């Protein structure tokens, strides 16, 4: 899940990479590459302290914050 702010330059830079990642996994029914405007929506228990904030929500287990490279290869490695 990508928590973003529409005005954030880092979020704008990540946007096409995020789309590429979503397209790469588009055929999988059990995986969703999603995003949420954290300035307009409740983020629940996720503490968003900067933008973009990236989390992985596995089916079983706690959410995991992603702090790696913000490029396609880094994100792909994390998801895989």
C-alpha positions as CSV (number, residue, x, y, z in Angstrom):
1,X,0.0,0.0,0.0
2,X,1.3,3.4,-0.9
3,X,0.2,6.2,1.4
4,X,0.7,9.4,-0.5
5,X,0.0,13.2,-0.6
6,X,-1.1,14.6,-4.0
7,X,1.2,17.6,-3.6
8,X,4.3,15.6,-2.6
9,X,7.2,15.7,-5.1
10,X,8.5,12.3,-3.9
11,X,5.1,10.8,-4.4
12,X,4.9,12.2,-7.9
13,X,8.3,10.7,-8.8
14,X,7.2,7.3,-7.5
15,X,3.8,7.4,-9.3
16,X,4.9,5.9,-12.6
17,X,7.0,3.2,-10.9
18,X,4.0,2.3,-8.8
19,X,1.9,2.0,-11.9
20,X,4.5,-0.2,-13.5
21,X,4.6,-2.4,-10.4
22,X,0.8,-2.7,-10.5
23,X,0.8,-3.6,-14.2
24,X,3.5,-6.3,-13.6
25,X,1.2,-8.0,-11.0
26,X,-2.1,-7.3,-12.7
27,X,-2.8,-11.0,-13.5
28,X,-2.6,-12.1,-9.9
29,X,-5.9,-12.4,-8.1
30,X,-4.4,-12.6,-4.6
31,X,-2.1,-9.5,-4.8
32,X,-3.2,-5.9,-4.9
33,X,-0.8,-2.9,-5.5
34,X,-2.9,-0.1,-4.0
35,X,-2.5,3.5,-3.0
36,X,-4.3,5.8,-0.6
37,X,-4.4,9.6,-0.4
38,X,-3.3,9.9,3.2
39,X,-4.4,13.6,3.3
40,X,-8.0,12.7,2.5
41,X,-8.4,9.3,4.2
42,X,-8.0,7.7,7.6
43,X,-4.9,5.5,7.7
44,X,-6.1,3.5,10.7
45,X,-3.2,2.1,12.8
46,X,-0.6,3.0,10.2
47,X,1.5,6.0,11.3
48,X,2.2,8.0,8.2
49,X,5.0,10.5,9.1
50,X,6.3,11.2,5.6
51,X,5.3,10.8,2.0
52,X,5.2,8.4,0.4
53,X,4.9,5.7,3.1
54,X,4.9,2.1,1.8
55,X,3.6,-1.0,3.6
56,X,3.2,-4.6,2.7
57,X,0.1,-6.3,4.2
58,X,0.6,-10.1,4.0
59,X,-2.4,-12.4,4.3
60,X,-1.1,-13.8,7.6
61,X,1.0,-11.6,9.9
62,X,1.6,-8.0,10.7
63,X,2.1,-5.2,8.2
64,X,5.7,-4.6,7.2
65,X,7.0,-1.1,6.4
66,X,9.1,-0.8,3.3
67,X,12.3,1.4,3.6
68,X,14.2,0.1,0.5
69,X,14.9,1.6,-2.9
70,X,12.0,3.4,-4.5
71,X,12.6,2.0,-8.0
72,X,10.9,-0.8,-9.8
73,X,13.6,-3.4,-9.1
74,X,13.7,-2.7,-5.4
75,X,10.0,-2.8,-5.1
76,X,9.7,-6.0,-7.2
77,X,12.3,-7.7,-5.0
78,X,10.3,-6.7,-1.9
79,X,7.0,-8.0,-3.2
80,X,8.5,-11.2,-4.4
